[in-house]
Amino acid sequence: MKTELFTLCDFAQENNGKLTVVGTFDTIVARQFPCVHPQLSVVIRLRFDLWEFGHHTFRVDTQDLDGEGSIQPVEGTLEVKGVGNATAVSHLVFGVTNLRIKASGVVNFVLYIDNREISSIPLYVLKG
C-alpha cells in the first residue's frame, strides 16, 4: 500500500472516484493561544496492490509535541476492490471543525491502517 496523497485543505470532496482538493496548506497563524481553527478538510488517497485487496481498518489521529490529541480519532473500515487493474485506490475525505490548539508548534495528523502507522503530516501553528 502506498500513500499517494495526504493533505490538509480548505475544501475537499470525492465524486465517483474523483477527488477535488481546494486550498491545501500546512501552516496556520493564530493571534493568541489557545485558539480554535474553525474548519479544515483532511484528504488521503491510498493505492493498494492486488494482494492487498479486501477489508482494512483505518484511524486518523492527531498528536501535538506533548503527545496530546486535538481531535477525536476518526475511525472506520475500507473495502478495497479492484476493477480489473493490478491496483486500486481508496479515498478518505473528512472535515474537522473547531480544531483546538493550545500553543504554537506542530500538530501531526497520523494515519493508521490495520493498526499500523502508515503516514503522517504536520500542521505547523505559528503565532502572528
C-alpha positions as CSV (number, residue, x, y, z in Angstrom):
1,M,0.0,0.0,0.0
2,K,1.2,3.5,-0.9
3,T,0.0,6.9,0.3
4,E,-0.3,8.9,-2.8
5,L,-1.9,12.0,-1.2
6,F,-2.2,13.1,2.4
7,T,-3.0,16.8,2.8
8,L,-4.9,19.4,4.8
9,C,-7.0,21.8,2.8
10,D,-9.9,24.3,2.9
11,F,-12.3,22.1,1.0
12,A,-12.4,18.6,-0.5
13,Q,-14.9,16.2,-1.9
14,E,-15.0,12.8,-3.7
15,N,-17.4,12.2,-6.5
16,N,-17.4,8.9,-8.4
17,G,-13.8,8.2,-7.6
18,K,-12.5,11.7,-8.5
19,L,-11.1,14.0,-5.8
20,T,-11.5,17.8,-5.7
21,V,-9.0,19.4,-3.3
22,V,-9.0,23.2,-2.8
23,G,-6.6,25.3,-0.8
24,T,-4.0,22.8,0.5
25,F,-1.9,24.1,3.4
26,D,0.4,23.0,6.2
27,T,0.7,26.2,8.3
28,I,-1.8,28.4,10.2
29,V,-1.2,31.6,12.1
30,A,-3.0,32.5,15.3
31,R,-3.0,35.8,17.2
32,Q,-3.3,34.2,20.6
33,F,-3.4,30.8,22.3
34,P,-5.3,28.7,23.0
35,C,-7.0,29.1,19.6
36,V,-9.6,27.3,17.5
37,H,-9.3,26.7,13.8
38,P,-12.9,26.7,12.5
39,Q,-12.8,24.2,9.7
40,L,-10.4,22.2,7.5
41,S,-10.6,19.0,5.4
42,V,-8.3,16.0,5.5
43,V,-7.7,14.2,2.3
44,I,-6.0,10.8,1.9
45,R,-5.5,8.8,-1.3
46,L,-4.2,5.2,-0.8
47,R,-3.1,2.8,-3.5
48,F,-3.4,-0.9,-2.8
49,D,-1.7,-3.7,-4.8
50,L,-3.7,-6.7,-5.9
51,W,-2.7,-8.9,-2.9
52,E,-3.9,-6.1,-0.5
53,F,-7.5,-6.1,-1.8
54,G,-10.0,-6.8,0.9
55,H,-11.1,-5.4,4.3
56,H,-8.9,-2.9,6.2
57,T,-9.4,-0.7,9.2
58,F,-8.2,2.9,9.4
59,R,-7.7,5.5,12.0
60,V,-6.6,9.2,11.7
61,D,-5.4,10.7,15.0
62,T,-3.6,13.9,16.0
63,Q,-0.7,14.4,18.2
64,D,0.9,17.6,19.4
65,L,4.5,17.9,20.7
66,D,3.3,16.8,24.2
67,G,1.7,13.7,22.7
68,E,-1.9,15.0,23.3
69,G,-4.6,14.8,20.7
70,S,-6.5,17.7,19.2
71,I,-9.4,15.8,17.7
72,Q,-11.3,12.6,18.5
73,P,-9.8,9.9,16.3
74,V,-11.6,9.3,13.0
75,E,-12.0,5.5,12.6
76,G,-13.6,3.3,10.0
77,T,-13.2,0.5,7.6
78,L,-12.3,0.2,3.9
79,E,-13.3,-2.4,1.5
80,V,-10.7,-2.4,-1.3
81,K,-12.0,-3.9,-4.5
82,G,-10.3,-4.0,-7.9
83,V,-11.9,-3.1,-11.2
84,G,-9.7,-5.3,-13.4
85,N,-6.5,-3.4,-12.7
86,A,-3.5,-4.6,-10.7
87,T,-4.0,-1.8,-8.2
88,A,-7.0,0.0,-6.7
89,V,-7.3,3.3,-4.9
90,S,-9.3,4.3,-1.8
91,H,-10.1,7.9,-0.7
92,L,-10.6,9.1,2.8
93,V,-12.1,12.6,2.9
94,F,-13.4,14.2,6.1
95,G,-13.9,17.6,7.7
96,V,-12.5,18.8,11.1
97,T,-14.4,21.6,12.8
98,N,-13.3,23.6,15.7
99,L,-9.7,22.2,15.9
100,R,-8.5,23.3,19.3
101,I,-4.8,24.2,19.5
102,K,-3.3,25.1,22.9
103,A,0.1,26.6,21.8
104,S,2.3,27.3,18.8
105,G,4.2,24.4,17.5
106,V,3.1,21.4,15.4
107,V,0.1,19.1,15.3
108,N,0.7,15.9,13.5
109,F,-2.1,14.1,11.7
110,V,-1.3,10.4,11.8
111,L,-2.8,7.7,9.6
112,Y,-3.0,4.1,10.8
113,I,-4.1,1.2,8.5
114,D,-4.8,-2.1,10.3
115,N,-3.3,-0.6,13.5
116,R,0.0,0.2,11.8
117,E,1.2,3.7,11.4
118,I,1.4,4.3,7.6
119,S,2.0,8.1,7.3
120,S,1.8,11.4,9.0
121,I,1.7,15.1,8.0
122,P,2.4,18.2,10.1
123,L,0.2,21.2,10.7
124,Y,2.5,24.0,11.8
125,V,0.9,26.5,14.1
126,L,2.6,29.9,14.4
127,K,1.9,33.0,16.5
128,G,1.5,36.1,14.4
